[in-house]
Amino acid sequence: MNQFENELKKDKFVCSECPKCNKLVWPPSNFCSGCFGDVIWRQVSRNGKLIEFSKKDNTIFCIAEFENMIRIMGELEIGTKKPQIGQDLELVKCNYDIKGNFFFQLK
């Protein structure tokens, strides 16, 4: 299990970043995909935007983008709001069992 998965288990959304290339490494890895150097791990902002969404039964799934680069899929809780592409959202919970699980809420 890698650092990304371990942190998800603690409800922490992290990503690896290369200090040499000054870029996020996505998908997260222990080495930079550009220079193959060592990376540091840091928190990712939990504020993102809605890229795409779809509904099946009573569940809404979406793709959310964070820090203008990281895109992840998860469940979207909309409450009384109607989702719109480009709308601000927040990652309210993440975890890991067999795979990463992400839960978002519209702002």
N, C-alpha and C positions, 0 to 999 in steps of 0.2 A: 504494500500500500504506500502511495506517495504522500507528500506533504499536502497537496490539494485535497485528497480524499480524507486525510486525517483531520484537516481543518473543517471540512464540510460536516463531519460528524459532530463538531462543536458549534454548528450554526455560524461558521465564519467563512466568508467568501474571499478567497485569496487568489493571487496569481503570481507567477514567477516573472521577474523583470531582470533584464540584462543591464548591469551598470556600465558595461563597456559600449554596447550598442545603444543604450538609453531607450529601450523599447520593451513593451510587454511581450511575453512569450505565451502565445495561445495557440493550441491548447497548452495548458501548463506542463512544464517539464523541468527536470533538474539541471538541464543545460540549455543554453541559447540555441535556437534553431538557425541563427545567422552565423555566429562566430564559434559556436560550440563551447563557449566559456561558461563559468559558473554563474548562477543566478542568485538573486535575493528574492525572498517571498514577502509580499506586502498585501495589505487589505485592499480590496477593490471597493469603490463607492457602491453603495446599495441603491443609489438613485440611477434610474435608466430611462429608456424610452421603448415604447411598444413598436415593434417592427411588423409583426404579423400576428393574426389570431384566427382560431377556428373553434367551433363548438361541436361537442359530441355528447348527446344526452344532456345532462345538466352541468357538464364540465367544460370550461373554456381553457384551451391550451394556447400558448403564445410563444413567440420568439421575442426576447428582450435584448436590448443592446446596452452595454455599460462601457463607459470611458471611450466612446466612439470606436470601439474595436471588438470587444468581447460580446459574442452573441450566444445566448443559451436558451433552451426551451424549458418550459415549465407550465404550471397551472396558474391561471389568472383569476383572482377574486375581484369582481367588479362592483359588488354592492348594488347601489341604485344607479350607478353611472353607466353610460353606454360607451364601450371601448371604441377608440379611434386611432388609426395608425399615426404614430408620432407623439402620442399622448405620454405624459410623464407617468412613471410607475416606480414602485419601490420593491426591492427584494425583502420580503418580510420573514422568510424562513428558508433555510437550506439544510440538507442532511445527506447522508450517504448510507445506503445499505448494500445492495448489489451494484447500484449505479447512483449517480448524483440526482437529487431531487430538489427542485426549486419551486418556490411559491411566491407569487407577486400580487401586489395590490395597486390599483389605480390611485393616483394622487388627485 
